[in-house]
Structure formats: structure tokens, C-alpha cells
Amino acid sequence: MRAFLETIVPFLLPTLVYFLYIYARRRAGLARGQSIDVPWAWLAGAGVALVAVTFAAIALFGGAPPGETYHPAQIINGQVQPGHFGN
């Protein structure tokens, strides 16, 4: 779920906003037969930019401080102990 929220949603969000704009424009009176040029390159570029910003934010603000050691998840007495950072 986290991977979906951090990668797919920022990539698809500009496209969703564009489709909502087109829907609102059609409801306001744009004829059904009229052609609307879809700026796919701009939409893809905006999606890639949002993914890059998301990755940069995760790299800068997420994770553990430098030098910390990651201890993976373990099963102790039948209970799953989540992974954690520590010395």
C-alpha cells in the first residue's frame, strides 16, 4: 500500500486532475463531438516530476540517521517483532 501511495498516486494525480477538468468543461457546454487534444507529454512529465519530488522527500526526511544499523523483523516466541533501526 505504501509503495502505491508513494509512486503510483503522484504519477497518476496530474492525469486525474486533467480528466476532472475535461469533465467539468464538457458539463459547462463543450459539445460531445468536438475534439480535445490531450497533452499526454505534459501529463507524463508532470507525473514524473511529482514522483521525483516524492522520492527526494523520502530520501531527505525519511529513514534513520546515518550510522544506524537496521535489524530485520524476527519471529520470537511465535510473535513477529518488526524491524527497527538501532546500534
VENUR-V333283 format. One line per field, one symbol per residue. phi: phi as a letter, one per 20 degrees, with the letter a starting at -180 (. if undefined). A space follows every 10 residues. Layout:
# VENUR-V333283
phi=???
This chain:
# VENUR-V333283
phi=.ffffecfff fegfffffff fffffffepf ffffedfeeg ffffffffff fffffffffe ddndfgnfde dffcdclmde effbere
